[in-house]
Structure formats: C-alpha cells, structure tokens
C-alpha cells in the first residue's frame, strides 16, 4: 500500500482503494420501492382560492408566485414542481 500525504501537515492518509475494499458499500437498489406521489397527477383548481392557498403553502411560496408559475406552466402539480425544482 502506498501512502498519500496531505498538503497540510504531511501526515499519512490511507489509500482510498484500501478503504473501499475494507468497507464495501452494500447495493440496496433492488430493494428500494419507487416513490409515487399521487398528488403529481392532480391539477390546481385556480377557481378555488382555498386550493391555490393550500398549494402555495405546500410549495412554500406566495400565492402571487404560484399564480405566476401557473400562468407560465399550467396548473399541473407535476409541472409546477418541475418549474419550482421541488
């Protein structure tokens, strides 16, 4: 094993490949279930002030910002999330 030196104090640091061999990361991707958000298929009812206020609170934005996002992207929850990068 070749040791590496850091730039600060000249102390030896372990080889990353040796660390990977000693402590392998277990792959659990085959056991993970996909996350399905049932709300993503919904649309915001722009005629209902309570629905608009609810989604503004969910996205943690003002009602005016949500209305602007709806004008730009439509009222699909999925598209609004994508636009807001939520």
Backbone atoms as SQL, in Angstrom:
CREATE TABLE atoms (id INTEGER PRIMARY KEY, chain TEXT, resi INTEGER, resn TEXT, atom TEXT, x REAL, y REAL, z REAL);
INSERT INTO atoms VALUES
  (1, 'A', 1, 'UNK', 'N', 0.846, -1.179, 0.000),
  (2, 'A', 1, 'UNK', 'CA', 0.000, 0.000, 0.000),
  (3, 'A', 1, 'UNK', 'C', 0.890, 1.241, 0.000),
  (4, 'A', 2, 'UNK', 'N', 0.601, 2.104, -0.902),
  (5, 'A', 2, 'UNK', 'CA', 1.341, 3.367, -0.960),
  (6, 'A', 2, 'UNK', 'C', 0.544, 4.402, -0.190),
  (7, 'A', 3, 'UNK', 'N', 1.217, 5.134, 0.677),
  (8, 'A', 3, 'UNK', 'CA', 0.509, 6.135, 1.461),
  (9, 'A', 3, 'UNK', 'C', 0.585, 7.484, 0.766),
  (10, 'A', 4, 'UNK', 'N', -0.441, 8.234, 0.970),
  (11, 'A', 4, 'UNK', 'CA', -0.516, 9.578, 0.399),
  (12, 'A', 4, 'UNK', 'C', -0.224, 10.582, 1.494),
  (13, 'A', 5, 'UNK', 'N', 0.252, 11.710, 1.121),
  (14, 'A', 5, 'UNK', 'CA', 0.498, 12.779, 2.089),
  (15, 'A', 5, 'UNK', 'C', -0.433, 13.938, 1.768),
  (16, 'A', 6, 'UNK', 'N', -0.985, 14.509, 2.823),
  (17, 'A', 6, 'UNK', 'CA', -1.823, 15.687, 2.590),
  (18, 'A', 6, 'UNK', 'C', -0.925, 16.922, 2.522),
  (19, 'A', 7, 'UNK', 'N', -1.499, 18.003, 2.131),
  (20, 'A', 7, 'UNK', 'CA', -0.732, 19.238, 1.948),
  (21, 'A', 7, 'UNK', 'C', -0.592, 20.060, 3.224),
  (22, 'A', 8, 'UNK', 'N', -1.242, 19.628, 4.304),
  (23, 'A', 8, 'UNK', 'CA', -1.253, 20.463, 5.493),
  (24, 'A', 8, 'UNK', 'C', -0.146, 20.113, 6.475),
  (25, 'A', 9, 'UNK', 'N', -0.107, 18.878, 6.931),
  (26, 'A', 9, 'UNK', 'CA', 0.857, 18.551, 7.967),
  (27, 'A', 9, 'UNK', 'C', 1.782, 17.422, 7.584),
  (28, 'A', 10, 'UNK', 'N', 1.649, 16.891, 6.391),
  (29, 'A', 10, 'UNK', 'CA', 2.495, 15.806, 5.964),
  (30, 'A', 10, 'UNK', 'C', 2.116, 14.467, 6.570),
  (31, 'A', 11, 'UNK', 'N', 0.962, 14.391, 7.242),
  (32, 'A', 11, 'UNK', 'CA', 0.546, 13.126, 7.833),
  (33, 'A', 11, 'UNK', 'C', 0.078, 12.183, 6.734),
  (34, 'A', 12, 'UNK', 'N', 0.269, 10.906, 6.974),
  (35, 'A', 12, 'UNK', 'CA', -0.160, 9.904, 6.006),
  (36, 'A', 12, 'UNK', 'C', -1.673, 9.740, 6.063),
  (37, 'A', 13, 'UNK', 'N', -2.264, 9.603, 4.909),
  (38, 'A', 13, 'UNK', 'CA', -3.689, 9.326, 4.828),
  (39, 'A', 13, 'UNK', 'C', -3.841, 7.991, 4.114),
  (40, 'A', 14, 'UNK', 'N', -4.864, 7.197, 4.463),
  (41, 'A', 14, 'UNK', 'CA', -4.998, 5.866, 3.871),
  (42, 'A', 14, 'UNK', 'C', -5.347, 5.939, 2.388),
  (43, 'A', 15, 'UNK', 'N', -4.996, 4.878, 1.700),
  (44, 'A', 15, 'UNK', 'CA', -5.306, 4.746, 0.287),
  (45, 'A', 15, 'UNK', 'C', -6.819, 4.550, 0.131),
  (46, 'A', 16, 'UNK', 'N', -7.493, 5.341, -0.702),
  (47, 'A', 16, 'UNK', 'CA', -8.951, 5.213, -0.849),
  (48, 'A', 16, 'UNK', 'C', -9.378, 3.827, -1.330),
  (49, 'A', 17, 'UNK', 'N', -8.584, 3.191, -2.166),
  (50, 'A', 17, 'UNK', 'CA', -8.940, 1.863, -2.676),
  (51, 'A', 17, 'UNK', 'C', -8.946, 0.831, -1.548),
  (52, 'A', 18, 'UNK', 'N', -7.999, 0.958, -0.618),
  (53, 'A', 18, 'UNK', 'CA', -7.969, 0.047, 0.523),
  (54, 'A', 18, 'UNK', 'C', -9.197, 0.245, 1.406),
  (55, 'A', 19, 'UNK', 'N', -9.588, 1.483, 1.581),
  (56, 'A', 19, 'UNK', 'CA', -10.794, 1.778, 2.373),
  (57, 'A', 19, 'UNK', 'C', -12.023, 1.166, 1.711),
  (58, 'A', 20, 'UNK', 'N', -12.124, 1.285, 0.392),
  (59, 'A', 20, 'UNK', 'CA', -13.276, 0.703, -0.335),
  (60, 'A', 20, 'UNK', 'C', -13.313, -0.812, -0.174),
  (61, 'A', 21, 'UNK', 'N', -12.151, -1.457, -0.164),
  (62, 'A', 21, 'UNK', 'CA', -12.105, -2.910, -0.008),
  (63, 'A', 21, 'UNK', 'C', -12.461, -3.320, 1.418),
  (64, 'A', 22, 'UNK', 'N', -12.019, -2.562, 2.385),
  (65, 'A', 22, 'UNK', 'CA', -12.303, -2.882, 3.786),
  (66, 'A', 22, 'UNK', 'C', -13.761, -2.664, 4.157),
  (67, 'A', 23, 'UNK', 'N', -14.334, -1.594, 3.635),
  (68, 'A', 23, 'UNK', 'CA', -15.700, -1.208, 3.992),
  (69, 'A', 23, 'UNK', 'C', -16.548, -1.068, 2.737),
  (70, 'A', 24, 'UNK', 'N', -16.916, -2.198, 2.126),
  (71, 'A', 24, 'UNK', 'CA', -17.707, -2.112, 0.893),
  (72, 'A', 24, 'UNK', 'C', -19.098, -1.537, 1.169),
  (73, 'A', 25, 'UNK', 'N', -19.617, -0.837, 0.198),
  (74, 'A', 25, 'UNK', 'CA', -20.960, -0.270, 0.295),
  (75, 'A', 25, 'UNK', 'C', -21.931, -1.272, -0.317),
  (76, 'A', 26, 'UNK', 'N', -22.920, -1.624, 0.466),
  (77, 'A', 26, 'UNK', 'CA', -23.898, -2.597, 0.008),
  (78, 'A', 26, 'UNK', 'C', -24.894, -1.915, -0.932),
  (79, 'A', 27, 'UNK', 'N', -25.145, -2.561, -2.049),
  (80, 'A', 27, 'UNK', 'CA', -26.093, -2.009, -3.022),
  (81, 'A', 27, 'UNK', 'C', -27.499, -2.465, -2.646),
  (82, 'A', 28, 'UNK', 'N', -28.368, -1.522, -2.323),
  (83, 'A', 28, 'UNK', 'CA', -29.736, -1.871, -1.958),
  (84, 'A', 28, 'UNK', 'C', -30.752, -1.381, -2.982),
  (85, 'A', 29, 'UNK', 'N', -30.280, -1.076, -4.185),
  (86, 'A', 29, 'UNK', 'CA', -31.182, -0.527, -5.197),
  (87, 'A', 29, 'UNK', 'C', -32.278, -1.511, -5.596),
  (88, 'A', 30, 'UNK', 'N', -32.024, -2.813, -5.455),
  (89, 'A', 30, 'UNK', 'CA', -33.042, -3.791, -5.825),
  (90, 'A', 30, 'UNK', 'C', -34.153, -3.903, -4.780),
  (91, 'A', 31, 'UNK', 'N', -33.950, -3.367, -3.587),
  (92, 'A', 31, 'UNK', 'CA', -34.975, -3.440, -2.550),
  (93, 'A', 31, 'UNK', 'C', -35.742, -2.138, -2.378),
  (94, 'A', 32, 'UNK', 'N', -35.302, -1.069, -3.049),
  (95, 'A', 32, 'UNK', 'CA', -35.985, 0.210, -2.911),
  (96, 'A', 32, 'UNK', 'C', -37.253, 0.229, -3.756),
  (97, 'A', 33, 'UNK', 'N', -38.307, 0.752, -3.183),
  (98, 'A', 33, 'UNK', 'CA', -39.558, 0.874, -3.909),
  (99, 'A', 33, 'UNK', 'C', -39.669, 2.276, -4.479),
  (100, 'A', 34, 'UNK', 'N', -40.215, 2.400, -5.683),
  (101, 'A', 34, 'UNK', 'CA', -40.333, 3.744, -6.260),
  (102, 'A', 34, 'UNK', 'C', -41.318, 4.584, -5.468),
  (103, 'A', 35, 'UNK', 'N', -40.991, 5.862, -5.345),
  (104, 'A', 35, 'UNK', 'CA', -41.870, 6.789, -4.639),
  (105, 'A', 35, 'UNK', 'C', -42.893, 7.324, -5.630),
  (106, 'A', 36, 'UNK', 'N', -44.146, 7.102, -5.341),
  (107, 'A', 36, 'UNK', 'CA', -45.217, 7.584, -6.208),
  (108, 'A', 36, 'UNK', 'C', -45.997, 8.637, -5.444),
  (109, 'A', 37, 'UNK', 'N', -45.969, 9.849, -5.960),
  (110, 'A', 37, 'UNK', 'CA', -46.709, 10.940, -5.335),
  (111, 'A', 37, 'UNK', 'C', -48.038, 11.077, -6.074),
  (112, 'A', 38, 'UNK', 'N', -49.100, 10.666, -5.415),
  (113, 'A', 38, 'UNK', 'CA', -50.423, 10.694, -6.050),
  (114, 'A', 38, 'UNK', 'C', -50.861, 12.112, -6.395),
  (115, 'A', 39, 'UNK', 'N', -50.327, 13.116, -5.680),
  (116, 'A', 39, 'UNK', 'CA', -50.701, 14.496, -5.954),
  (117, 'A', 39, 'UNK', 'C', -50.143, 14.994, -7.284),
  (118, 'A', 40, 'UNK', 'N', -49.076, 14.366, -7.787),
  (119, 'A', 40, 'UNK', 'CA', -48.472, 14.845, -9.027),
  (120, 'A', 40, 'UNK', 'C', -49.427, 14.742, -10.208),
  (121, 'A', 41, 'UNK', 'N', -50.409, 13.876, -10.115),
  (122, 'A', 41, 'UNK', 'CA', -51.375, 13.716, -11.206),
  (123, 'A', 41, 'UNK', 'C', -52.497, 14.747, -11.116),
  (124, 'A', 42, 'UNK', 'N', -52.550, 15.473, -10.009),
  (125, 'A', 42, 'UNK', 'CA', -53.599, 16.466, -9.798),
  (126, 'A', 42, 'UNK', 'C', -53.295, 17.764, -10.510),
  (127, 'A', 43, 'UNK', 'N', -54.307, 18.580, -10.576),
  (128, 'A', 43, 'UNK', 'CA', -54.159, 19.940, -11.085),
  (129, 'A', 43, 'UNK', 'C', -54.683, 20.895, -10.024),
  (130, 'A', 44, 'UNK', 'N', -54.094, 22.067, -9.972),
  (131, 'A', 44, 'UNK', 'CA', -54.536, 23.085, -9.031),
  (132, 'A', 44, 'UNK', 'C', -55.793, 23.732, -9.597),
  (133, 'A', 45, 'UNK', 'N', -56.820, 23.773, -8.773),
  (134, 'A', 45, 'UNK', 'CA', -58.071, 24.404, -9.184),
  (135, 'A', 45, 'UNK', 'C', -57.910, 25.912, -8.993),
  (136, 'A', 46, 'UNK', 'N', -57.628, 26.603, -10.079),
  (137, 'A', 46, 'UNK', 'CA', -57.375, 28.040, -9.992),
  (138, 'A', 46, 'UNK', 'C', -58.633, 28.843, -9.663),
  (139, 'A', 47, 'UNK', 'N', -59.803, 28.227, -9.789),
  (140, 'A', 47, 'UNK', 'CA', -61.054, 28.907, -9.439),
  (141, 'A', 47, 'UNK', 'C', -61.340, 28.844, -7.949),
  (142, 'A', 48, 'UNK', 'N', -60.596, 27.993, -7.238),
  (143, 'A', 48, 'UNK', 'CA', -60.818, 27.808, -5.811),
  (144, 'A', 48, 'UNK', 'C', -59.672, 28.464, -5.027),
  (145, 'A', 49, 'UNK', 'N', -59.930, 29.601, -4.382),
  (146, 'A', 49, 'UNK', 'CA', -58.880, 30.297, -3.627),
  (147, 'A', 49, 'UNK', 'C', -58.254, 29.443, -2.521),
  (148, 'A', 50, 'UNK', 'N', -59.050, 28.552, -1.926),
  (149, 'A', 50, 'UNK', 'CA', -58.514, 27.686, -0.874),
  (150, 'A', 50, 'UNK', 'C', -57.504, 26.681, -1.443),
  (151, 'A', 51, 'UNK', 'N', -57.778, 26.159, -2.639),
  (152, 'A', 51, 'UNK', 'CA', -56.857, 25.215, -3.273),
  (153, 'A', 51, 'UNK', 'C', -55.554, 25.915, -3.652),
  (154, 'A', 52, 'UNK', 'N', -55.670, 27.126, -4.176),
  (155, 'A', 52, 'UNK', 'CA', -54.481, 27.899, -4.539),
  (156, 'A', 52, 'UNK', 'C', -53.667, 28.207, -3.282),
  (157, 'A', 53, 'UNK', 'N', -54.330, 28.609, -2.212),
  (158, 'A', 53, 'UNK', 'CA', -53.639, 28.918, -0.961),
  (159, 'A', 53, 'UNK', 'C', -52.980, 27.666, -0.382),
  (160, 'A', 54, 'UNK', 'N', -53.662, 26.530, -0.476),
  (161, 'A', 54, 'UNK', 'CA', -53.103, 25.273, 0.026),
  (162, 'A', 54, 'UNK', 'C', -51.803, 24.933, -0.698),
  (163, 'A', 55, 'UNK', 'N', -51.826, 25.010, -2.032),
  (164, 'A', 55, 'UNK', 'CA', -50.634, 24.632, -2.800),
  (165, 'A', 55, 'UNK', 'C', -49.520, 25.663, -2.656),
  (166, 'A', 56, 'UNK', 'N', -49.875, 26.913, -2.477),
  (167, 'A', 56, 'UNK', 'CA', -48.841, 27.928, -2.215),
  (168, 'A', 56, 'UNK', 'C', -48.126, 27.602, -0.908),
  (169, 'A', 57, 'UNK', 'N', -48.890, 27.197, 0.095),
  (170, 'A', 57, 'UNK', 'CA', -48.291, 26.822, 1.369),
  (171, 'A', 57, 'UNK', 'C', -47.464, 25.550, 1.219),
  (172, 'A', 58, 'UNK', 'N', -47.950, 24.578, 0.459),
  (173, 'A', 58, 'UNK', 'CA', -47.202, 23.334, 0.244),
  (174, 'A', 58, 'UNK', 'C', -45.861, 23.601, -0.436),
  (175, 'A', 59, 'UNK', 'N', -45.860, 24.485, -1.413),
  (176, 'A', 59, 'UNK', 'CA', -44.632, 24.816, -2.142),
  (177, 'A', 59, 'UNK', 'C', -43.802, 25.881, -1.419),
  (178, 'A', 60, 'UNK', 'N', -44.341, 26.414, -0.336),
  (179, 'A', 60, 'UNK', 'CA', -43.684, 27.449, 0.462),
  (180, 'A', 60, 'UNK', 'C', -43.343, 28.684, -0.376),
  (181, 'A', 61, 'UNK', 'N', -44.335, 29.110, -1.143),
  (182, 'A', 61, 'UNK', 'CA', -44.212, 30.321, -1.951),
  (183, 'A', 61, 'UNK', 'C', -45.462, 31.155, -1.743),
  (184, 'A', 62, 'UNK', 'N', -45.421, 32.388, -2.199),
  (185, 'A', 62, 'UNK', 'CA', -46.601, 33.244, -2.066),
  (186, 'A', 62, 'UNK', 'C', -47.658, 32.833, -3.095),
  (187, 'A', 63, 'UNK', 'N', -48.873, 33.239, -2.834),
  (188, 'A', 63, 'UNK', 'CA', -49.967, 32.953, -3.768),
  (189, 'A', 63, 'UNK', 'C', -49.690, 33.612, -5.112),
  (190, 'A', 64, 'UNK', 'N', -49.139, 34.818, -5.098),
  (191, 'A', 64, 'UNK', 'CA', -48.826, 35.519, -6.337),
  (192, 'A', 64, 'UNK', 'C', -47.771, 34.766, -7.145),
  (193, 'A', 65, 'UNK', 'N', -46.739, 34.225, -6.455),
  (194, 'A', 65, 'UNK', 'CA', -45.709, 33.455, -7.146),
  (195, 'A', 65, 'UNK', 'C', -46.293, 32.169, -7.738),
  (196, 'A', 66, 'UNK', 'N', -47.205, 31.546, -7.000),
  (197, 'A', 66, 'UNK', 'CA', -47.848, 30.335, -7.519),
  (198, 'A', 66, 'UNK', 'C', -48.695, 30.664, -8.742),
  (199, 'A', 67, 'UNK', 'N', -49.430, 31.759, -8.689),
  (200, 'A', 67, 'UNK', 'CA', -50.242, 32.148, -9.844),
  (201, 'A', 67, 'UNK', 'C', -49.358, 32.433, -11.058),
  (202, 'A', 68, 'UNK', 'N', -48.204, 33.043, -10.831),
  (203, 'A', 68, 'UNK', 'CA', -47.271, 33.295, -11.932),
  (204, 'A', 68, 'UNK', 'C', -46.761, 31.983, -12.515),
  (205, 'A', 69, 'UNK', 'N', -46.438, 31.035, -11.646),
  (206, 'A', 69, 'UNK', 'CA', -45.968, 29.730, -12.104),
  (207, 'A', 69, 'UNK', 'C', -47.052, 29.010, -12.900),
  (208, 'A', 70, 'UNK', 'N', -48.304, 29.167, -12.485),
  (209, 'A', 70, 'UNK', 'CA', -49.425, 28.541, -13.197),
  (210, 'A', 70, 'UNK', 'C', -49.583, 29.161, -14.579),
  (211, 'A', 71, 'UNK', 'N', -49.429, 30.480, -14.682),
  (212, 'A', 71, 'UNK', 'CA', -49.537, 31.154, -15.979),
  (213, 'A', 71, 'UNK', 'C', -48.457, 30.643, -16.927),
  (214, 'A', 72, 'UNK', 'N', -47.253, 30.439, -16.401),
  (215, 'A', 72, 'UNK', 'CA', -46.127, 30.010, -17.236),
  (216, 'A', 72, 'UNK', 'C', -46.210, 28.532, -17.595),
  (217, 'A', 73, 'UNK', 'N', -46.615, 27.676, -16.634),
  (218, 'A', 73, 'UNK', 'CA', -46.519, 26.230, -16.812),
  (219, 'A', 73, 'UNK', 'C', -47.834, 25.469, -16.814),
  (220, 'A', 74, 'UNK', 'N', -48.928, 26.144, -16.595),
  (221, 'A', 74, 'UNK', 'CA', -50.193, 25.433, -16.469),
  (222, 'A', 74, 'UNK', 'C', -50.431, 25.057, -15.017),
  (223, 'A', 75, 'UNK', 'N', -51.546, 24.386, -14.748),
  (224, 'A', 75, 'UNK', 'CA', -51.907, 24.117, -13.368),
  (225, 'A', 75, 'UNK', 'C', -51.627, 22.681, -12.912),
  (226, 'A', 76, 'UNK', 'N', -50.836, 21.938, -13.655),
  (227, 'A', 76, 'UNK', 'CA', -50.444, 20.590, -13.269),
  (228, 'A', 76, 'UNK', 'C', -49.447, 20.642, -12.114),
  (229, 'A', 77, 'UNK', 'N', -49.729, 19.868, -11.057),
  (230, 'A', 77, 'UNK', 'CA', -48.832, 19.817, -9.899),
  (231, 'A', 77, 'UNK', 'C', -47.442, 19.370, -10.338),
  (232, 'A', 78, 'UNK', 'N', -47.398, 18.379, -11.210),
  (233, 'A', 78, 'UNK', 'CA', -46.115, 17.848, -11.677),
  (234, 'A', 78, 'UNK', 'C', -45.296, 18.921, -12.396),
  (235, 'A', 79, 'UNK', 'N', -45.941, 19.688, -13.257),
  (236, 'A', 79, 'UNK', 'CA', -45.233, 20.737, -13.992),
  (237, 'A', 79, 'UNK', 'C', -44.804, 21.886, -13.076),
  (238, 'A', 80, 'UNK', 'N', -45.641, 22.223, -12.108),
  (239, 'A', 80, 'UNK', 'CA', -45.289, 23.282, -11.154),
  (240, 'A', 80, 'UNK', 'C', -44.091, 22.841, -10.320),
  (241, 'A', 81, 'UNK', 'N', -44.111, 21.574, -9.857),
  (242, 'A', 81, 'UNK', 'CA', -42.959, 21.053, -9.092),
  (243, 'A', 81, 'UNK', 'C', -41.687, 21.116, -9.908),
  (244, 'A', 82, 'UNK', 'N', -41.799, 20.722, -11.169),
  (245, 'A', 82, 'UNK', 'CA', -40.615, 20.750, -12.038),
  (246, 'A', 82, 'UNK', 'C', -40.110, 22.175, -12.213),
  (247, 'A', 83, 'UNK', 'N', -41.024, 23.102, -12.402),
  (248, 'A', 83, 'UNK', 'CA', -40.672, 24.510, -12.579),
  (249, 'A', 83, 'UNK', 'C', -40.000, 25.074, -11.321),
  (250, 'A', 84, 'UNK', 'N', -40.553, 24.716, -10.163),
  (251, 'A', 84, 'UNK', 'CA', -40.011, 25.219, -8.900),
  (252, 'A', 84, 'UNK', 'C', -38.829, 24.394, -8.416),
  (253, 'A', 85, 'UNK', 'N', -38.558, 23.284, -9.099),
  (254, 'A', 85, 'UNK', 'CA', -37.485, 22.351, -8.709),
  (255, 'A', 85, 'UNK', 'C', -37.685, 21.868, -7.288),
  (256, 'A', 86, 'UNK', 'N', -38.912, 21.483, -6.968),
  (257, 'A', 86, 'UNK', 'CA', -39.235, 20.984, -5.626),
  (258, 'A', 86, 'UNK', 'C', -39.072, 19.481, -5.626);
